[in-house]
């Protein structure tokens, strides 16, 4: 009897191998014409694709809901004038894939990518439509593929050596950075769109004039078509507000008299970086008016520096009517003798990433790539501005060794989030019309912030009850706000936006 049980196991194994009809049901192939496929999408949509630049791959899941396997005799997507496609199925890259089996109750992943070819015409997006076809047991099924293409100017590792104008008739796409040489001026027309690839910078050794001639005749909206916009080249919806997608705008030691007006810079490692590590005189200078800088973040940015919307290393900024929001490290970072003047600015740092760095940091010296640079006292002048954010258990202001240059810090008629510099010593700011820590962190009562209205679109205009209302000091020459609304000539509001009475 002791040999009977092992014998039964052997006979059972042989029966499994030799007897017909024991193949798992889901592996048995059906040729029934009613066995159709189902799809995760009825349309594969590509967002606007710059011509000659391939897209990311889009995923399409193909489901076999039948209990038995089916053989897809052909999967095909034919290129046509205007667009070139590519399919990836089970590791095979082709436009036509044949004899692909899908087990019963199983699925197949198809990756689709597209490159839109240059066409004659203007910058308006154009639509290319095609069918991704599946033939199974005599059945033809199709999923629509939509590709929106757009012609563009391409700047790949370009050096600008003479005065140049970037027009607004087509988008500009930057690869491997663009350098404006020391004797050249780059002028960017009103309404231009600049899309930069990962790691790319616009480096200015000469001069940059961004939107220099646009003069709106009345109030404008945030989506005004005349605003110059810089952002990354990823056009998919999920990248709309993702920080750190490209480098930013860098101004080197020889750069002077730069002006950016009615400009938006978003999703970069640095917004505006002045890089003058040897403290060359005169400092590079950038004037910013009616601008928005948002979603700024980096871990190194090529210089082992943390990201900032305005980062000055021995550089000077004059900034008016400007919103800086949602920076993962700093909004303003000034070191080694940098000088900042902020008038009617709103720094609203609400990015939800457990940020530990203050929105505003000043320091005499900085270490770059492991080398300490010689110290020089920075300077900060702030008028009619909001310096705010949601840093946990800390200040939004930090003046490293600030007692040494306290006379270089002037903040007036502004709303500040700080306990360290409330009224302590020479750096105390509970003076000059400043409002320190109004109520709790929900203040200064913007119309819509992540704290007050989670999940809604951010709006940093002032709520009716905002403590910033009518607390400003009139400043000569600044009579309108970020959106070109007239400011109250006697008691203007604090921040980039003048409150509109209902």
C-alpha positions in Angstrom: 0.0 0.0 0.0 2.9 2.4 0.6 3.6 2.5 -3.1 0.0 3.1 -4.2 -0.2 6.8 -3.4 3.0 7.8 -5.3 1.7 5.8 -8.2 -1.6 7.6 -8.3 0.3 11.0 -8.4 2.3 9.9 -11.4 -0.8 8.6 -13.2 -2.6 11.9 -12.5 0.3 14.0 -13.9 0.4 11.8 -17.1 -3.3 12.3 -17.6 -3.0 16.0 -17.3 -0.3 16.0 -20.1 -1.7 13.4 -22.4 -5.5 13.7 -22.3 -7.1 16.1 -24.7 -9.4 18.9 -23.6 -7.5 19.8 -20.5 -6.0 23.1 -21.8 -7.2 26.1 -19.6 -10.4 27.5 -21.1 -8.9 31.1 -21.3 -6.2 29.8 -23.6 -8.6 28.0 -26.0 -8.9 30.1 -29.2 -12.4 31.1 -30.4 -13.1 32.0 -34.1 -16.7 33.1 -33.3 -17.4 36.4 -35.2 -19.4 37.6 -32.2 -16.2 37.7 -30.1 -15.5 41.4 -30.2 -13.0 43.6 -28.4 -13.6 46.4 -25.9 -11.4 49.5 -25.4 -10.4 51.8 -22.5 -10.9 54.8 -24.8 -13.1 55.6 -27.8 -10.6 58.3 -28.9 -6.9 58.6 -28.3 -6.3 62.4 -28.0 -2.9 64.1 -28.3 -2.7 67.6 -26.9 -1.2 70.3 -29.2 2.0 68.9 -30.6 4.7 71.1 -32.1 5.5 70.0 -35.6 8.6 67.8 -36.0 8.6 67.0 -32.3 7.3 63.5 -31.2 4.8 63.3 -28.4 4.8 61.2 -25.3 3.1 57.8 -25.8 -0.6 57.5 -25.1 -2.0 54.3 -23.6 -4.9 52.3 -25.0 -6.0 49.1 -23.2 -7.7 46.5 -25.3 -10.0 44.1 -23.4 -11.1 40.6 -24.4 -14.2 40.1 -22.3 -14.8 36.6 -23.8 -14.1 33.5 -21.8 -11.9 32.1 -24.6 -8.8 33.7 -26.2 -9.0 35.7 -29.4 -6.4 36.3 -32.1 -6.3 39.9 -33.4 -5.1 39.2 -36.9 -4.1 42.9 -37.5 -3.6 46.1 -35.5 -2.8 49.0 -37.8 -2.5 52.8 -37.9 -1.6 54.3 -41.2 0.4 57.5 -41.3 -1.0 60.2 -43.6 0.1 63.6 -44.9 0.7 65.8 -41.8 1.5 63.1 -39.2 3.7 60.1 -38.6 2.5 57.5 -36.0 4.2 54.7 -34.1 2.7 51.7 -32.3 4.3 49.6 -29.6 2.6 46.2 -29.0 4.2 43.4 -27.0 7.6 45.0 -27.5 7.1 45.3 -31.3 7.3 48.8 -32.8 5.6 49.1 -36.1 2.6 50.7 -37.9 1.0 47.2 -38.4 1.2 44.3 -36.0 -0.3 40.9 -36.8 -1.5 37.8 -35.1 -1.6 39.0 -31.5 -3.4 36.7 -29.1 -5.3 37.9 -26.0 -6.3 35.3 -23.5 -9.8 35.0 -22.2 -10.8 37.7 -19.7 -7.4 39.4 -20.3 -6.2 42.6 -21.9 -3.5 44.1 -24.2 -1.7 47.4 -23.9 -1.1 49.4 -27.1 1.2 52.5 -26.9 0.6 55.2 -29.6 2.9 58.1 -30.3 2.8 60.8 -33.1 5.0 63.3 -34.8 3.2 66.1 -36.7 5.0 67.2 -39.9 5.5 70.9 -40.9 2.7 72.4 -42.9 2.2 75.7 -44.6 0.2 78.2 -42.7 0.2 80.2 -39.5 0.5 79.3 -35.9 -3.1 78.2 -35.3 -3.4 74.6 -34.2 -4.6 72.2 -36.9 -6.3 68.8 -36.5 -5.2 65.5 -37.9 -7.7 62.6 -37.6 -7.0 58.9 -38.1 -8.2 55.4 -37.1 -6.4 52.8 -35.1 -7.9 49.6 -36.6 -8.3 46.1 -35.0 -9.4 43.1 -37.1 -10.6 40.0 -35.1 -12.4 37.0 -36.5 -13.6 39.0 -39.5 -14.7 42.0 -37.4 -13.2 45.4 -38.1 -13.2 47.8 -35.1 -11.6 51.2 -34.8 -10.5 53.8 -32.2 -10.2 57.4 -33.3 -6.8 59.1 -33.0 -6.8 62.9 -32.8 -3.6 64.9 -33.1 -3.5 68.6 -32.8 -0.5 70.1 -34.5 1.1 73.5 -34.4 3.9 75.1 -36.4 6.6 76.8 -34.4 10.0 78.4 -34.4 12.7 76.0 -33.1 15.8 77.3 -31.2 18.3 74.4 -30.6 21.5 75.4 -28.8 21.2 78.8 -30.5 23.6 81.7 -30.0 22.1 85.2 -30.7 25.0 87.5 -31.8 23.0 90.5 -33.1 19.8 92.3 -32.2 17.0 89.9 -32.8 13.2 90.0 -32.4 11.1 86.9 -31.6 7.7 87.4 -33.2 4.4 86.3 -31.9 3.0 84.7 -35.1 4.2 81.2 -34.1 5.3 79.7 -30.8 9.0 79.5 -30.0 10.4 76.1 -28.8 13.8 76.1 -27.0 16.0 73.0 -26.9 19.4 72.8 -25.2 19.1 76.5 -24.2 19.5 79.8 -26.1 22.3 82.3 -25.4 22.0 86.1 -26.0 25.5 87.2 -26.5 27.0 90.2 -24.7 26.6 92.7 -27.6 23.1 91.6 -28.6 19.5 92.5 -27.6 16.7 90.0 -27.8 13.3 91.6 -28.1 10.2 89.5 -27.5 6.9 90.8 -29.0 3.6 91.1 -27.2 1.7 87.8 -27.2 4.7 85.6 -27.9 4.7 82.0 -26.4 8.0 80.4 -25.4 8.1 76.7 -24.6 11.4 75.3 -23.2 12.5 71.7 -23.1 13.6 70.0 -19.9 16.9 71.6 -18.6 16.8 74.5 -21.1 17.6 78.1 -20.1 17.3 81.4 -21.9 20.7 82.8 -20.9 21.2 86.6 -21.3 24.7 88.1 -21.4 23.5 91.1 -23.4 20.0 92.5 -23.0 16.4 91.2 -22.9 13.4 93.3 -23.7 10.2 91.3 -23.1 7.0 93.0 -24.2 8.5 96.5 -24.2 5.9 98.3 -26.3 2.5 96.9 -25.1 0.4 99.6 -23.5 -3.1 98.4 -22.6 -5.7 101.1 -22.8 -7.9 99.6 -20.0 -8.2 96.7 -17.6 -7.0 93.4 -18.9 -7.8 89.8 -17.9 -5.2 87.2 -16.8 -5.5 85.4 -20.1 -5.0 88.5 -22.2 -3.5 87.4 -25.5 -0.8 90.2 -25.4 0.9 88.7 -22.3 4.2 87.0 -23.1 4.3 83.5 -21.6 7.2 81.2 -20.8 6.6 77.6 -19.8 7.8 74.0 -20.3 7.1 72.2 -23.6 5.0 69.5 -22.1 1.5 70.4 -23.2 -0.5 67.6 -21.5 -3.0 68.7 -18.9 -1.2 66.9 -16.1 1.8 69.2 -16.6 -0.1 72.5 -16.5 1.1 73.4 -13.0 4.1 71.1 -12.4 7.2 72.9 -11.1 10.8 72.4 -12.4 10.0 71.4 -16.0 12.7 73.7 -17.5 15.6 75.9 -16.4 14.4 79.5 -16.4 15.8 82.9 -17.5 19.4 83.5 -16.5 21.2 86.9 -16.6 24.9 86.8 -16.4 27.5 89.3 -15.2 27.6 91.4 -18.3 23.9 91.8 -18.7 22.3 95.2 -18.2 19.0 97.1 -18.5 16.7 94.1 -18.9 13.0 94.8 -18.9 10.1 92.3 -18.6 6.6 93.7 -18.8 3.2 91.9 -18.9 5.0 88.5 -18.8 4.2 85.1 -17.2 6.9 82.6 -16.2 5.8 79.3 -14.9 6.9 75.7 -14.1 10.6 76.4 -14.1 13.6 75.7 -11.8 14.3 79.4 -11.5 12.1 82.3 -12.6 14.7 85.0 -13.0 18.2 84.2 -12.0 21.0 86.8 -11.9 24.3 85.0 -11.8 27.2 87.3 -11.0 29.2 85.2 -8.5 32.3 87.5 -8.6 30.3 90.5 -7.7 31.2 92.3 -10.9 30.2 96.0 -10.9 27.9 97.4 -12.1 25.5 94.6 -11.1 23.3 93.0 -13.8 19.9 94.6 -13.5 16.4 93.3 -14.3 13.2 95.4 -14.1 10.0 93.5 -13.9 6.5 95.0 -14.3 3.1 93.5 -14.3 4.3 89.9 -14.2 3.3 86.5 -12.8 5.9 83.9 -11.7 4.4 80.6 -10.5 5.3 77.0 -9.7 9.0 77.4 -9.4 11.2 74.6 -8.0 14.5 72.9 -8.4 16.9 70.7 -6.4 20.1 72.0 -8.0 19.4 73.8 -11.3 23.0 73.2 -12.5 24.6 75.3 -9.8 23.7 73.3 -6.7 21.3 76.1 -5.8 17.8 75.8 -4.5 15.1 77.3 -6.7 13.6 80.8 -6.5 11.3 82.9 -8.5 13.8 85.8 -8.1 17.3 84.7 -7.3 20.0 87.3 -7.2 23.7 86.6 -6.8 25.2 90.1 -6.8 22.3 91.2 -9.0 19.6 93.9 -8.8 15.8 93.6 -9.2 13.2 96.3 -9.5 9.8 94.6 -9.3 6.4 96.3 -9.6 2.8 95.0 -9.7 3.9 91.4 -9.7 2.5 88.2 -8.3 4.9 85.4 -7.2 3.1 82.2 -6.1 3.7 78.6 -5.3 7.5 78.2 -5.1 8.8 75.0 -3.5 11.8 76.7 -2.1 12.0 80.6 -2.2 10.1 83.4 -3.8 12.9 85.9 -3.3 16.5 84.8 -2.6 19.1 87.6 -2.5 22.7 87.1 -1.6 26.2 88.7 -2.0 25.2 92.3 -2.3 22.0 91.8 -4.3 19.5 94.6 -4.2 15.7 94.2 -4.4 13.0 96.8 -4.7 9.5 95.4 -4.5 6.5 97.8 -5.0 2.9 96.6 -5.0 3.9 92.9 -5.1 2.1 89.8 -3.8 4.1 86.9 -2.6 1.6 84.1 -1.9 3.5 80.9 -1.3 0.9 78.2 -0.9 2.4 75.1 -2.6 1.5 72.1 -0.5 4.9 70.4 -0.2 5.8 70.8 3.6 8.1 73.6 2.6 10.6 74.6 5.2 12.3 77.5 3.4 11.0 81.0 3.9 9.5 82.9 1.0 12.1 85.7 1.4 15.7 85.0 2.2 18.6 87.5 2.4 22.2 86.6 3.2 25.6 88.3 2.7 27.4 85.2 1.3 26.6 82.0 -0.6 28.3 78.7 -1.3 28.3 77.7 -5.0 29.4 74.2 -6.0 31.2 73.8 -2.7 33.1 77.2 -2.8 32.2 80.1 -0.5 31.8 83.4 -2.2 33.1 86.6 -0.6 30.3 88.3 1.5 28.6 91.6 0.6 25.6 93.0 2.4 22.3 92.7 0.5 19.6 95.4 0.3 15.8 95.1 0.4 13.2 97.8 -0.1 9.5 96.7 0.1 6.5 99.0 -0.3 2.8 98.2 -0.4 3.4 94.5 -0.7 2.2 91.2 0.7 4.8 88.7 1.9 2.8 85.6 2.8 2.7 81.8 2.7 2.0 78.6 4.6 5.3 77.6 5.9 4.8 75.4 8.9 5.9 76.7 12.3 8.1 79.3 10.9 8.6 82.8 9.3 8.2 83.7 5.7 11.2 86.2 6.2 14.8 85.3 7.0 17.7 87.8 7.2 20.9 85.8 7.7 23.2 87.9 9.9 20.6 90.7 9.5 21.9 92.8 12.3 25.0 93.6 10.1 22.9 95.2 7.4 19.7 96.2 9.2 20.0 99.7 7.7 19.7 98.1 4.3 16.2 96.8 5.0 13.2 99.0 4.5 9.7 97.6 4.6 6.7 100.0 4.6 2.9 99.6 4.4 3.1 95.9 3.8 1.5 92.7 5.2 4.1 90.3 6.6 4.0 86.8 8.0 6.7 86.9 10.7 7.2 86.4 14.4 11.0 86.7 14.4 10.9 90.2 13.0 7.8 91.5 14.6 9.2 94.1 17.0 12.5 92.6 18.1 15.6 94.7 17.9 16.7 96.7 14.9 15.0 94.3 12.5 11.6 94.7 14.1 9.0 95.5 11.4 6.0 96.5 13.6 6.4 100.0 12.2 6.2 102.1 9.0 2.5 101.1 8.5 3.2 97.3 8.3 0.6 94.8 9.3 2.2 91.8 11.0 0.4 88.4 11.1 -3.2 89.6 10.7 -5.4 87.0 12.4 -4.2 83.5 11.5 -2.6 81.9 8.4 -5.8 82.4 6.3 -5.1 86.0 6.0 -4.6 88.3 4.0 -8.0 87.1 2.7 -7.4 86.5 -1.0 -10.5 85.7 -3.0 -9.4 82.1 -3.4 -6.5 80.3 -1.8 -5.8 76.6 -1.0 -6.4 77.4 2.6 -9.8 79.1 2.3 -11.2 77.2 -0.7 -9.5 73.8 -1.3 -9.8 72.5 -4.8 -10.8 75.8 -6.4 -8.8 77.9 -8.9 -6.4 80.2 -7.1 -7.3 83.9 -7.2 -5.0 86.2 -5.3 -7.1 89.3 -5.8 -8.3 90.8 -2.5 -11.5 89.8 -0.7 -13.9 92.5 0.5 -12.7 92.1 4.1 -9.0 91.9 3.4 -6.8 93.9 5.8 -4.8 94.9 2.7 -7.7 97.2 1.5 -6.9 100.9 1.5 -3.7 100.5 3.5 -1.1 101.4 0.9 1.0 104.5 0.5 0.6 106.2 -3.0 3.8 105.7 -5.0 4.8 108.2 -7.7 4.5 106.8 -11.2 2.5 103.7 -10.3 -1.1 104.4 -10.9 -2.4 101.0 -12.1 -2.3 97.4 -10.8 -1.2 94.0 -12.3 -4.3 93.9 -14.5 -4.0 97.6 -15.4 -6.9 98.6 -13.1 -6.6 102.2 -11.7 -5.3 102.4 -8.2 -6.9 104.7 -5.6 -4.8 107.8 -5.8 -5.1 108.4 -2.0 -5.4 105.1 -0.3 -4.4 102.3 -2.7 -4.6 98.6 -1.7 -1.6 96.6 -0.7 -0.4 94.0 -3.1 -0.4 93.4 -6.8 -4.1 93.7 -7.2 -6.3 96.7 -6.5 -9.6 95.5 -5.1 -12.6 96.0 -7.3 -15.7 97.3 -5.5 -18.7 95.1 -6.1 
